[in-house]
């Protein structure tokens, strides 16, 4: 009987030791989280800003691109985590306004841990977003498709028209530009050289070259563009 009691007491002592060690470990972790609260906040916000910048860049790209389901879902996730990061930022700033709260180990530990967890989620979305951007950029059509055209630098009249049109394109007040003339006066040559001008790609996201015949129709024109 004595041996049974002694064994039970020994087992209980071991459990108490384990529980005590577990409590000390837990307390140590929480203290570490509290200590790193400011650092965890800065790391979270730094990565979050990268994520927002990436999102803005992807949204700019998809404005010229057919958006996929994967991209749509990613943007939704980013919007959700943006709200969550905002809530954590509000809590952090609220704590800073009330220095007396700094003695509250448990709440500060939870806030710091939430920031660490959210930082990991932001990093995952950054990795996914970089992959999505890479695919989108690779699939984008070239802004300008170069066209074989006669050189006109040595022809002052033709070259001047192209330079004039370039200046008109830079004028926000001018909405429509037309070039006309009789057959053989160089209208097509001017347009080809205008298309190939080194500054055109900087002015437009994409340039569409389409030939409209006398027997044109809206359907034919749409087909040529697509």
C-alpha positions as CSV (number, residue, x, y, z in Angstrom):
1,X,0.0,0.0,0.0
2,X,2.8,2.3,0.9
3,X,4.5,1.6,-2.4
4,X,1.3,2.4,-4.3
5,X,1.0,5.8,-2.5
6,X,4.6,6.6,-3.1
7,X,4.3,5.8,-6.8
8,X,1.2,7.9,-7.1
9,X,2.9,10.8,-5.3
10,X,5.9,10.5,-7.6
11,X,3.7,10.5,-10.7
12,X,1.8,13.5,-9.4
13,X,5.1,15.3,-8.7
14,X,6.2,14.6,-12.3
15,X,2.9,16.0,-13.6
16,X,3.2,19.1,-11.4
17,X,6.7,19.6,-12.7
18,X,5.6,19.3,-16.3
19,X,2.6,21.6,-15.7
20,X,4.9,24.1,-14.0
21,X,7.4,24.0,-16.8
22,X,4.6,24.4,-19.3
23,X,3.3,27.4,-17.5
24,X,6.8,29.0,-17.3
25,X,7.3,28.4,-21.1
26,X,3.9,29.9,-21.8
27,X,4.6,32.9,-19.6
28,X,8.0,33.3,-21.2
29,X,6.5,33.3,-24.7
30,X,3.9,35.9,-23.8
31,X,6.6,38.2,-22.3
32,X,8.6,37.8,-25.5
33,X,5.6,38.8,-27.5
34,X,5.1,41.9,-25.3
35,X,8.7,42.8,-25.7
36,X,8.6,42.5,-29.5
37,X,5.2,44.3,-29.9
38,X,6.7,47.4,-31.5
39,X,9.0,45.4,-33.7
40,X,6.2,43.1,-34.8
41,X,4.0,46.1,-35.6
42,X,6.7,47.6,-37.9
43,X,7.4,44.3,-39.7
44,X,3.7,43.8,-40.3
45,X,3.1,47.3,-41.7
46,X,6.2,47.2,-43.8
47,X,5.1,43.9,-45.5
48,X,1.5,45.2,-45.7
49,X,2.6,48.3,-47.7
50,X,4.4,46.0,-50.1
51,X,1.3,44.0,-50.5
52,X,-0.9,47.1,-51.2
53,X,1.6,48.4,-53.7
54,X,1.6,45.0,-55.4
55,X,-2.2,45.0,-55.5
56,X,-2.3,48.4,-57.1
57,X,0.1,47.3,-59.7
58,X,-1.9,44.2,-60.5
59,X,-5.1,46.2,-60.7
60,X,-3.4,48.5,-63.2
61,X,-2.3,45.5,-65.3
62,X,-5.7,43.8,-65.3
63,X,-7.4,47.0,-66.5
64,X,-5.8,46.0,-69.9
65,X,-6.3,42.3,-69.4
66,X,-9.0,39.7,-69.0
67,X,-9.1,39.0,-65.3
68,X,-9.0,35.4,-64.2
69,X,-10.8,33.7,-61.3
70,X,-7.5,33.2,-59.4
71,X,-6.7,37.0,-59.7
72,X,-10.2,37.9,-58.5
73,X,-9.9,35.6,-55.5
74,X,-6.5,37.0,-54.6
75,X,-7.7,40.6,-54.7
76,X,-10.6,39.7,-52.4
77,X,-8.1,38.1,-49.9
78,X,-6.0,41.2,-50.0
79,X,-9.0,43.4,-49.3
80,X,-10.0,41.2,-46.3
81,X,-6.5,41.2,-44.9
82,X,-6.2,45.0,-45.5
83,X,-9.2,45.5,-43.1
84,X,-7.7,43.1,-40.6
85,X,-4.3,44.9,-40.7
86,X,-6.2,48.2,-40.2
87,X,-7.9,46.8,-37.1
88,X,-4.6,45.7,-35.6
89,X,-3.1,49.1,-36.4
90,X,-6.0,50.8,-34.7
91,X,-5.5,48.6,-31.6
92,X,-1.8,49.3,-31.5
93,X,-2.2,53.1,-31.8
94,X,-4.9,53.0,-29.1
95,X,-2.5,51.2,-26.8
96,X,0.2,53.9,-27.6
97,X,-2.2,56.6,-26.6
98,X,-2.7,55.0,-23.2
99,X,0.8,54.3,-21.7
100,X,-0.7,52.9,-18.5
101,X,-1.9,49.9,-20.4
102,X,1.6,48.8,-21.1
103,X,1.6,46.8,-17.8
104,X,-1.2,44.6,-19.3
105,X,0.9,41.6,-20.3
106,X,-1.9,39.3,-21.6
107,X,-3.6,41.8,-23.9
108,X,-0.3,43.0,-25.3
109,X,0.9,39.5,-25.8
110,X,-2.2,38.6,-27.7
111,X,-1.9,41.7,-29.9
112,X,1.7,41.1,-30.7
113,X,1.0,37.4,-31.5
114,X,-1.9,38.4,-33.8
115,X,0.6,40.7,-35.6
116,X,3.1,37.9,-36.1
117,X,0.3,35.6,-37.5
118,X,-1.0,38.4,-39.8
119,X,2.5,39.1,-41.0
120,X,2.8,35.5,-42.1
121,X,-0.5,35.7,-44.0
122,X,0.6,38.9,-45.7
123,X,3.9,37.2,-46.8
124,X,1.9,34.3,-48.3
125,X,-0.3,36.8,-50.3
126,X,2.8,38.6,-51.4
127,X,4.3,35.4,-52.8
128,X,1.0,34.6,-54.6
129,X,0.7,38.1,-55.9
130,X,4.2,38.1,-57.4
131,X,3.3,34.9,-59.2
132,X,0.1,36.3,-60.5
133,X,1.8,39.6,-61.7
134,X,4.4,37.5,-63.5
135,X,1.8,35.6,-65.4
136,X,-0.2,38.7,-66.3
137,X,2.8,40.6,-67.6
138,X,3.9,37.7,-69.7
139,X,0.4,37.4,-71.3
140,X,0.0,41.1,-72.0
141,X,0.1,42.1,-75.7
142,X,2.9,44.4,-76.7
143,X,1.8,48.1,-76.4
144,X,2.9,48.8,-80.0
145,X,3.4,46.3,-82.8
146,X,6.1,47.6,-85.1
147,X,5.2,47.9,-88.7
148,X,7.6,47.7,-91.6
149,X,7.7,51.3,-93.0
150,X,9.9,53.3,-95.4
151,X,12.3,55.7,-93.6
152,X,11.2,59.3,-93.8
153,X,13.9,61.1,-91.8
154,X,15.4,62.4,-95.1
155,X,12.0,63.6,-96.4
156,X,11.3,66.8,-94.6
157,X,7.6,67.1,-95.5
158,X,6.7,63.6,-94.4
159,X,8.8,63.8,-91.3
160,X,7.4,67.1,-90.3
161,X,3.8,65.8,-90.4
162,X,4.8,63.0,-88.0
163,X,6.4,65.3,-85.6
164,X,3.4,67.7,-85.8
165,X,1.1,64.8,-85.0
166,X,3.3,63.8,-82.0
167,X,3.0,67.3,-80.6
168,X,-0.8,67.2,-81.1
169,X,-1.0,63.9,-79.3
170,X,0.7,65.5,-76.3
171,X,-1.9,68.3,-76.3
172,X,-4.8,67.3,-73.9
173,X,-7.1,69.8,-75.6
174,X,-7.0,68.0,-78.9
175,X,-9.3,65.0,-79.1
176,X,-9.3,63.9,-82.8
177,X,-6.5,64.1,-85.3
178,X,-7.1,63.4,-89.0
179,X,-4.6,63.0,-91.9
180,X,-6.0,63.2,-95.4
181,X,-4.8,63.7,-99.0
182,X,-4.9,62.2,-102.5
183,X,-3.7,58.8,-103.4
184,X,0.1,58.5,-103.3
185,X,0.8,61.5,-101.1
186,X,2.3,59.4,-98.2
187,X,-0.6,59.1,-95.8
188,X,0.0,55.4,-95.0
189,X,3.8,56.0,-94.8
190,X,3.2,58.8,-92.3
191,X,0.9,56.6,-90.1
192,X,3.3,53.7,-90.2
193,X,6.2,55.9,-89.0
194,X,3.9,57.5,-86.4
195,X,3.1,54.0,-85.1
196,X,6.8,53.2,-84.9
197,X,7.8,56.4,-83.2
198,X,9.9,55.8,-80.1
199,X,7.6,57.9,-77.9
200,X,4.3,56.3,-78.9
201,X,4.7,53.4,-76.5
202,X,5.2,55.9,-73.6
203,X,2.0,57.7,-74.5
204,X,-0.4,54.7,-74.8
205,X,-1.0,51.4,-73.1
206,X,-1.8,49.8,-76.4
207,X,-1.9,51.0,-80.0
208,X,-4.4,49.3,-82.4
209,X,-3.7,49.3,-86.1
210,X,-6.7,48.6,-88.3
211,X,-7.5,49.3,-91.9
212,X,-11.0,50.6,-92.7
213,X,-12.2,50.1,-96.3
214,X,-14.9,52.0,-98.1
215,X,-17.3,49.0,-97.6
216,X,-16.6,49.1,-93.8
217,X,-19.0,47.9,-91.1
218,X,-18.8,48.0,-87.3
219,X,-18.6,44.2,-87.2
220,X,-15.7,44.1,-89.6
221,X,-13.9,46.8,-87.7
222,X,-14.4,44.9,-84.3
223,X,-13.2,41.7,-86.0
224,X,-10.0,43.4,-87.2
225,X,-9.3,44.9,-83.7
226,X,-9.9,41.6,-81.9
